[in-house]
């Protein structure tokens, strides 16, 4: 950018002294090098989320090259009281990594912190930079014959730092837990620009408060996660996948209990999809097809079940036949299709992964990411269906999600009599209906996507006042100047 | 107690106005009933830890009957600025539930909060009062055909609230994690006497800061855990136990890797004991005996390995033979004794559980509860052995512990030329040697027992200053008057 252009842009911005903007950028360049302070049009990709729903403005985009540089940048921002929005792969769904319109903040991109720092096979741990993509981490584990089980659709782009900041979920939570459960240690830069060296690789450490789990899931509002020590697992010797046709959500719950008891920890995924959305997938994305002929293909629900066996193909097959055979005999399952090879298994997963694309097809829908106790899933769906039918009789609903975790993606689609704009305008009203029901059943309004700015102002309706006060006390104690990702997670009234 | 006696006792205590003591006790009686405010000699059992190492004085011992009463007591204490030491089963090892000598504080015993509140089988969760003993919780799970896997020596006496306050470990951590990993939700009374209703039974909930894991392991210094929602697991269909004779700690590590890979999540325990201490067990506690004849019985190390199989006896047996057979062929194991029935299995576990008693026999020893990365265990033991041999040539060392978690109980015993008093006097010096080595190897000075008052003043030596500052910021934010278990966990200089 021409110096004059920059100065004139700064002068146009009455919210901040023009010369300070120039000085901050110069100071940032002195820390990370001129190439790694991005301004002007080059900064645009960092200022909007990948779905284009949130846009903001920044003083600069900074890309430090290591933890020390992150700390130095943070010290500078602390000195200038400049807010910092940390960004990983920018794949979030709640606007948690997008700035506000003020232009006061900087984007701190961790994309250059992308080294696998250490692997300890005997300890089954991996130490990584926060900016490594999730697939880089998975691959590093695979290269030493181990499994890093976190897995989700954005894994080629999202970073492990972002996964930790949002406590990401995905398809293997049933067996291995969320990102939090896969982490032993963290390295964090504090709002003052200090480095907390907490990269411990210990399964047991009871020496004080659990800072690790406080930073995990705090969406960049308490500090900057720059590195992590992650757990590795043995790779399964064999995997089996099945699609099961089910006549009700109640039977899906019963089948889940049956599978958990029969397979134990070998059950690594249990996904459920409404039949209607699978028919949309098949219609929209040929040559995909359901692995069922005749009436089974018309079932109202389908489950995708994955077994990860430590022994081998023969044992996996025998296990599958025993447990699923019993489920069929007990009438829990209408029909079962067992993948006979990796290609078929991938085809089953492809059906599941195509669901979000299919339900996006008729235009904007109103999406939910709720969780409820597994025992309340069927009640949640029938209560939400009934309440919406009463208010919006032409709109239709779709259920799919991680049933094994109680996590339901419940989407409400446009009626034939509605325009897209009308659907968007109803979002708040539909949210209130669906979230109220989830809340009444002991559920959560954000199972795995986080709060960001998207659901921030809904928190006071669902979060106990004492809990919000505790959160605010912690935020104020650790970040008294509200420099870390301001306007995220904590409701505005609570964000000082 | 005669009213005059109480008044005269209060007048003797120059540190507080006599009448206020009387008033506080009266006010407490009005909340919990006269029978549940204990003073005088009846209070003595609450004022000393079970090993008799820590003694304190209290204004009163209060036993509220439910969460509301806990909150009302806490509001009263907040008003009077009276410190509160929460007590469960009083089985801690670090003086975390024992008061100081000032007599300022009250003991808040949760023993009357002992109800199993709810069981949700489909959701695999259990909601319990904090004062339930661990064995009560285990039994409630067993009664509905489920497993609550936390298991430790004090389980008949310790309470789940204490387990959570200290993030207890035990023998099943390798597979199921610490107390923290087994918990989904908490109910907590804050220092102001508010109740945080956080008893969520959700596997996924990303709606704000992880307060649950902050309270877990904070040893009563941030609030009072009054209830918890716990995870249940399927009960294994069969279990197998083996004792294995090993020629080195290195081979124990290799065997652990082999067993993790071969058994996967069915490996539920992997304990290691030095041969010398098992010989002590056999000598001191007849008719216990080692399950080995000849040279195998003289091995320097033994492992106790447990397999929990979801399929049944035949599969467990086949698995055991395959995986342990391969270990013997590879020379990892000198000899193996497989329990043929439950009685033999219990006998093997009894050997393990007798180790602490045996090593207490020659008089007071200096005990450690360290963890290091599993890859560093052998180096830790040889370095600590060498350093101690150089300083204290007549003292001997014993290794046993939860090898699968990297958790080593490393105990240093009296030399023939030393008195018990001399050993006790050396504690600080020996601690420094052993803890410095664990720390250098990336380890922890308290793997599972916590900090309490026992290891509090060691923290500044081993804890990063930034981490201590973050802990202090949180403590000050949540408990600005330092009412919750003062003098515990945070080093004195840091405790305001």
Contacts between the chains, C-beta under 8 A, distances in Angstrom:
chain1	res1	chain2	res2	distance
A	120	B	373	6.0
A	120	B	375	5.1
A	121	B	257	7.8
A	121	B	375	7.7
A	122	B	253	6.0
A	122	B	257	6.3
A	122	B	373	7.7
A	122	B	374	5.4
A	122	B	375	3.6
A	123	B	373	4.1
A	123	B	374	4.6
A	123	B	375	4.5
A	123	B	376	7.7
A	123	B	406	7.3
A	124	B	260	7.5
A	124	B	374	7.5
A	125	B	373	6.9
A	166	B	206	6.6
A	167	B	206	5.3
A	167	B	210	7.8
A	169	B	204	5.5
A	169	B	206	7.7
A	173	B	203	6.6
A	173	B	204	6.5
A	174	B	203	7.8
A	178	B	204	6.6
A	178	B	206	8.0
A	180	B	210	7.2
A	181	B	181	7.1
A	190	B	466	6.5
A	190	B	470	7.1
A	194	B	466	4.7
A	194	B	469	7.9
A	195	B	466	6.7
A	196	B	464	6.3
A	196	B	466	4.4
A	196	B	467	5.6
A	196	B	470	6.6
A	197	B	464	5.3
A	197	B	466	7.6
A	198	B	464	7.2
A	198	B	467	6.4
A	200	B	442	6.4
A	200	B	444	7.1
A	201	B	373	4.7
A	201	B	442	6.3
A	202	B	371	4.9
A	202	B	372	7.4
A	202	B	373	6.9
A	202	B	406	6.1
A	202	B	442	7.5
A	202	B	443	6.8
A	202	B	444	5.5
A	202	B	447	7.3
A	203	B	173	6.6
A	203	B	174	7.8
A	203	B	371	7.0
A	203	B	405	4.4
A	203	B	406	5.7
A	203	B	407	7.4
A	204	B	169	5.5
A	204	B	173	6.5
A	204	B	178	6.5
A	204	B	371	4.7
A	204	B	402	7.5
A	204	B	405	5.0
A	204	B	406	6.8
A	204	B	407	4.8
A	204	B	444	7.1
A	204	B	447	4.0
A	204	B	448	5.3
A	205	B	371	6.2
A	205	B	444	4.0
A	205	B	446	7.5
A	205	B	447	6.4
A	206	B	166	6.6
A	206	B	167	5.3
A	206	B	169	7.7
A	206	B	178	8.0
A	206	B	217	6.0
A	206	B	444	7.5
A	206	B	446	5.1
A	206	B	447	6.6
A	206	B	448	5.8
A	206	B	449	6.7
A	206	B	450	4.8
A	206	B	451	7.2
A	207	B	444	5.5
A	207	B	445	6.3
A	207	B	446	5.0
A	207	B	451	6.0
A	207	B	455	7.6
A	207	B	459	6.7
A	207	B	462	7.4
A	207	B	463	6.6
A	208	B	217	7.9
A	208	B	451	6.6
A	208	B	459	6.8
A	208	B	463	6.6
A	208	B	467	7.1
A	208	B	468	7.9
A	208	B	471	5.3
A	208	B	489	6.1
A	208	B	490	8.0
A	209	B	214	6.2
A	209	B	217	7.1
A	209	B	218	5.6
A	209	B	222	7.7
A	209	B	470	7.7
A	209	B	471	4.8
A	209	B	474	5.9
A	209	B	475	7.8
A	209	B	489	7.8
A	210	B	167	7.8
A	210	B	180	7.2
A	210	B	210	7.9
A	210	B	213	4.6
A	210	B	214	5.9
A	210	B	216	6.8
A	210	B	217	5.5
A	210	B	218	7.8
A	211	B	467	6.5
A	211	B	470	5.6
A	211	B	471	7.2
A	213	B	210	4.6
A	213	B	213	3.8
A	213	B	214	7.3
A	214	B	209	6.2
A	214	B	210	5.8
A	214	B	213	7.3
A	214	B	214	5.6
A	214	B	474	7.9
A	216	B	210	6.8
A	217	B	206	6.0
A	217	B	208	7.9
A	217	B	209	7.1
A	217	B	210	5.4
A	218	B	209	5.6
A	218	B	210	7.8
A	222	B	209	7.7
A	234	B	260	5.9
A	234	B	261	4.7
A	234	B	264	5.8
A	236	B	264	7.5
A	253	B	122	6.0
A	257	B	121	7.8
A	257	B	122	6.3
A	260	B	124	7.5
A	260	B	234	5.9
A	261	B	234	4.7
A	261	B	310	7.8
A	262	B	310	7.2
A	263	B	310	6.9
A	264	B	234	5.8
A	264	B	236	7.5
A	264	B	265	7.3
A	264	B	266	7.7
A	264	B	310	3.3
A	265	B	264	7.3
A	265	B	265	3.6
A	265	B	266	7.5
A	265	B	310	7.6
A	266	B	264	7.7
A	266	B	265	7.6
A	266	B	310	7.5
A	310	B	261	7.8
A	310	B	262	7.2
A	310	B	263	6.8
A	310	B	264	3.3
A	310	B	265	7.7
A	310	B	266	7.5
A	311	B	319	7.5
A	319	B	311	7.5
A	371	B	202	4.9
A	371	B	203	7.0
A	371	B	204	4.7
A	371	B	205	6.2
A	372	B	202	7.5
A	373	B	120	6.1
A	373	B	122	7.7
A	373	B	123	4.1
A	373	B	125	7.0
A	373	B	201	4.7
A	373	B	202	6.9
A	374	B	122	5.4
A	374	B	123	4.6
A	374	B	124	7.5
A	375	B	120	5.1
A	375	B	121	7.7
A	375	B	122	3.6
A	375	B	123	4.5
A	376	B	123	7.7
A	402	B	204	7.5
A	405	B	203	4.3
A	405	B	204	5.0
A	406	B	123	7.2
A	406	B	202	6.1
A	406	B	203	5.7
A	406	B	204	6.8
A	407	B	203	7.4
A	407	B	204	4.9
A	442	B	200	6.4
A	442	B	201	6.3
A	442	B	202	7.5
A	443	B	202	6.8
A	444	B	200	7.2
A	444	B	202	5.5
A	444	B	204	7.1
A	444	B	205	4.0
A	444	B	206	7.5
A	444	B	207	5.5
A	445	B	207	6.3
A	446	B	205	7.5
A	446	B	206	5.1
A	446	B	207	5.0
A	447	B	202	7.4
A	447	B	204	4.0
A	447	B	205	6.4
A	447	B	206	6.6
A	448	B	204	5.3
A	448	B	206	5.7
A	449	B	206	6.7
A	450	B	206	4.8
A	451	B	206	7.2
A	451	B	207	6.0
A	451	B	208	6.6
A	455	B	207	7.6
A	459	B	207	6.7
A	459	B	208	6.8
A	462	B	207	7.4
A	463	B	207	6.6
A	463	B	208	6.6
A	464	B	196	6.3
A	464	B	197	5.3
A	464	B	198	7.3
A	466	B	190	6.5
A	466	B	194	4.7
A	466	B	195	6.7
A	466	B	196	4.4
A	466	B	197	7.5
A	467	B	196	5.6
A	467	B	198	6.4
A	467	B	208	7.1
A	467	B	211	6.5
A	468	B	208	7.9
A	469	B	194	7.9
A	470	B	190	7.1
A	470	B	196	6.6
A	470	B	209	7.7
A	470	B	211	5.6
A	470	B	478	6.8
A	471	B	208	5.3
A	471	B	209	4.8
A	471	B	211	7.2
A	473	B	477	4.4
A	473	B	478	5.9
A	474	B	209	5.9
A	474	B	214	7.8
A	474	B	474	6.3
A	474	B	477	6.1
A	474	B	478	7.5
A	475	B	209	7.8
A	476	B	477	6.7
A	477	B	473	4.4
A	477	B	474	6.1
A	477	B	476	6.7
A	477	B	477	3.4
A	478	B	470	6.8
A	478	B	473	5.9
A	478	B	474	7.5
A	489	B	208	6.2
A	489	B	209	7.8
A	490	B	208	8.0
